[in-house]
Amino acid sequence: MLTSLANHILLTLAALATVGVDAAQKTKQLTACKLIISTYMNSVDVGSAPAAQSLLDWSNHVNDLRFDNSYKYVAYADLGAWSVRFTAWYTAGLLYRNEGDDMTNAKAAIENM
């Protein structure tokens, strides 16, 4: 069974993987996402990885400072004023943390992407 973290990551990947594709392709991509996440989560003992948790916390902290609440994107001028790439990663972190407005901001960011 998938852990809560895996479910949040799966939701983010699924949202990103299914933008602009037909129903049959969405089913294939969602199935592939679930298989990838399941395989990964079964191979990693997340509870014994405090460094990974520390990295996630730091990443969320940095992106909290760069998140533009009006546009729901992370501000980073790689190919414009905001970064879809960093927003996608931040969204997974928001879904995992799930505090305060995290869920609302994650949903809005996913809809924007």
C-alpha positions in Angstrom: 0.0 0.0 0.0 1.2 3.5 -0.8 2.2 5.8 2.0 0.8 9.3 2.4 3.9 10.8 0.9 3.7 8.5 -2.1 0.0 9.4 -2.6 0.8 13.1 -2.5 3.6 12.7 -5.0 1.4 10.5 -7.2 -1.3 13.2 -7.2 1.3 15.8 -8.3 2.8 13.6 -11.0 -0.6 12.6 -12.2 -1.8 16.2 -12.5 1.4 17.1 -14.5 1.4 14.0 -16.6 -2.2 14.3 -17.8 -2.3 17.9 -18.9 -3.6 18.0 -22.5 -3.9 14.3 -23.2 -7.0 12.2 -24.1 -8.7 9.8 -21.6 -6.9 6.6 -22.8 -3.5 8.3 -22.5 -4.4 9.6 -19.1 -5.1 6.1 -17.8 -1.8 4.8 -19.1 0.1 7.7 -17.6 -1.6 7.5 -14.2 -0.9 3.7 -14.1 2.8 4.3 -14.9 3.0 7.0 -12.2 1.5 4.7 -9.6 3.9 1.9 -10.6 6.9 4.2 -10.3 5.9 5.6 -7.0 5.0 2.1 -5.6 8.3 0.6 -6.7 10.3 3.5 -5.2 8.4 3.6 -1.9 8.8 -0.1 -1.4 12.6 0.2 -1.9 13.2 3.1 0.6 12.8 3.2 4.3 11.7 6.8 4.6 11.5 6.6 8.4 15.3 6.0 8.7 16.2 8.9 6.4 16.4 12.1 8.5 18.6 13.7 5.9 15.9 13.4 3.3 13.3 15.0 5.6 15.8 17.8 6.4 16.3 18.4 2.7 12.5 18.5 2.1 12.0 20.9 4.9 14.8 23.2 3.7 13.5 23.0 0.1 10.0 24.0 1.3 11.4 26.8 3.4 13.3 28.3 0.4 10.3 27.9 -1.9 8.0 29.4 0.7 10.0 32.6 0.4 9.8 32.6 -3.4 6.2 31.5 -3.8 4.1 34.2 -5.5 0.6 34.0 -3.9 -1.1 36.1 -6.6 0.1 33.8 -9.5 0.6 30.6 -7.5 4.0 30.0 -9.1 7.5 29.9 -7.6 9.3 33.1 -8.7 12.5 32.1 -10.4 13.6 33.8 -13.6 14.8 30.7 -15.6 12.6 31.2 -18.6 10.5 34.1 -17.4 9.4 35.5 -14.1 8.1 32.2 -12.7 9.3 28.6 -12.9 6.9 25.8 -13.7 9.7 23.3 -12.9 10.3 24.7 -9.4 6.6 25.1 -8.8 6.0 21.4 -9.7 8.6 20.3 -7.1 7.3 22.8 -4.5 3.8 21.4 -5.1 4.9 17.9 -4.0 6.4 19.5 -0.9 3.3 21.4 -0.1 1.1 18.3 -0.5 3.5 16.4 1.8 3.7 19.1 4.5 -0.1 19.9 4.3 -0.1 22.7 6.8 -2.1 26.0 6.7 -2.8 27.0 3.1 -0.5 24.3 1.6 -3.3 22.2 0.1 -5.1 25.3 -1.4 -1.8 26.6 -2.8 -0.9 23.2 -4.2 -4.2 22.8 -5.9 -4.1 26.3 -7.4 -0.5 25.7 -8.7 -1.5 22.3 -10.2 -4.4 24.0 -12.0 -2.1 26.7 -13.3 0.4 24.2 -14.7 
